[in-house]
Amino acid sequence: MLQILRRFSWAWFGLLISDEDYGRHAARSFQSDLAESGGSCLAYLEVLPWVNDVAELRRIVSIMKKSTSRVVIVFAHQSNMLNLMEEVSYLVHNSLHSY
C-alpha cells in the first residue's frame, strides 16, 4: 500500500476500517509502516459500523466531505462498504434534487 501511495505522490489521505480484528490490525500495521516511512499523513481514521447505522454513516460521510484529502484507503469487508456507499448514493441523490 505504501508503494502505491508513493507512486502517485499521495501524502494526505483518509483511512476507513471495519470494526473487528481485521480492520484494527490492518490499521495498526499500516500506521506503523507509515510512521517508519515518513512523508505521509492521515487526514482521518474512521471505523465503519457493522450494522447499517445511518447516523454513524452520515457522520463518516460528513468527515470525508469536509476533508481536503481526496484519497481514501479502506481495510474493511464488502458489507461495511456497501452500507457506506448506499448512504453516499442516498445523500448525493437527495442533494441533487434539493435545488
N, C-alpha and C positions, 0 to 999 in steps of 0.2 A: 504494500500500500504506500509506503514511504517513497518508493521509486516512482510510482505514478504521480504522487504529489510533486516531487522534484521535477519530473519530466515536463509537466505542464506549468511549473512555477506557481503552484497553488500554496500559498503560505498562510491563508486565513480561511478557516472552514468550520462547519458545524459537525457535530457527531451525534448520531441517534443510535441508541442501543435498546435491545429488548430487556425486559425486567426479569432476568433469570441468569443462571451461571454463565451461559454462553455470552450474553451481552456484557455482563460485568467483567468477565475475564478478558474478553476482546478489548474492552475499553482500557482496562489497566495495562495490558500488554502494549496496546497502541500508544497510550500516553507515555509509557516508559520509553519506548523506542523513539517517540517524538522528542522527548526531553534529551535523550542522548544525541540525537542528530542535530538539534537546534535549527533555527531558521523558520519554523512554522508554529502557528498558534491556533488554539481552539477559540472560536467565537462563542460557542455554547456547547454543552453536552446535555442532552435530554434523554430521559428514559421513557420509552413507548409503553403505554399500558397494554396488558394482555386482553382486557375486555374493551369493548367499544365505548369508552368513557368520553363522550362528546365534549364535555367541558375541558378535560385534560388535553384532548387532541387539539381543540381550538386554541388553548394556551400555547401549545408547542408550535402550531402553525403561526401564531402571532409572533412568537420569538423568531422564527425563521424569516418571516416577512420583514421584521424590524432590523434584522442583522444586515450588515454590509457584506457579509460573506455570501458568495454565490455558489459555493461548493458544499455539499453535504455528504458525509461518509456515514454509511449505515451498517451496523452489526446487529441484525435482527432477523427474525423469522418472517416468512411471507405474510402470515396472518397479521402481524403487527403493522407491516407496511400497507397492507390492503385497507385496514381501518384508517390509517393516516391519509392515504391517497383518496379514499372516499370522502373524507372530511375536506381535504383540499379542493376536490372537484365540486363539492357542495358549496363551499364558500366562494369559489371562483364563479360558478354558475349564478349564484344569488347576487354577487356584486355586479355582474354584467347586466342583470335585469333590474337593478335598483336605480338606474339612471332614467 
